[in-house]
Amino acid sequence: MQPIPRFYISLILTLFTAGTGNAKALRIVSANGTLSEILVGLGLEKQIVGVDVTSTYPASLEKLPKIGHNRSIAAEGILALNPDVIVYTDQSMLSPAVVKQLNSSGKKLVAFKHEYSKEGTIRLIREVGAYFNAHAQAEKMVKALQADLAKIPAPANPKKLLFIYARGTGTLMVSGSGTSLDKMFALTGHKNAVSGFTDFKPLTAESLITANPDVLVLFSSGLESLEGMDGLLKVPGVASTNAGRNRKIVAMDGQLLTGFGPRLGKAAIELSLKVK
């Protein structure tokens, strides 16, 4: 039988003791904001050497080298950081070519499944905790999350919400079925004002008026790109909806709203209160 290469023995021992502090710290690159937040919660922040641009919480991650976002991420930028482990999820949208390059590099590439649900979030936290041998820290996060989820208020009158992704007036998209926004609306007891399509599609005045949402939801950065509420109301169709007429606009931090991570309960509570 062929002997196990020394590199793999070292990596296995390091992973086994990662949560104990008794081994040389791993150099971790995270290509997903939710994973970055979980890693910090597990006590591994000092081992993170690079993150993608969605890794905005906690704020201390902002000082780390950035590897890009989704399909703009290049293998070279990750490998330049000399990581021992690269983590991402099936929602990270790394290009197949980058995944192939990373797999061929000799570095450990680990993909986690990320389902946009309460159960999926808890499962992700536990799986990341198990991988890095930080079970106790993971269970502490799960317990805090479950406490938050129990506090989500049930709406007396469920409303129709519509999420608009904006990067100035030149890029306006709405969120359909199966997206993290759609799942978040359902979690708070409200419903998506649009259906019949998955993922995102361009916003049109006609479809906006037909959907007639009660509340418009945007990322805070997206609303700022439109120069605030007054700018949004100038977008064709917006002023003709219930949301526009009542100036019912909700803006939230993007990673908080869509991350489906340890702060999921807090995000749902914030959205519920703002919609109310």
Helices and strands as residue ranges (DSSP letters): H 6-16, E 28-30, H 33-41, G 45-47, E 48-51, G 59-63, G 70-72, H 75-79, E 85-89, H 96-104, E 108-112, H 118-131, H 135-149, E 160-166, E 172-175, H 180-187, E 191-192, E 200-202, H 205-211, E 215-219, H 220-225, H 228-233, G 238-240, H 242-245, E 249-252, H 254-258, H 264-275
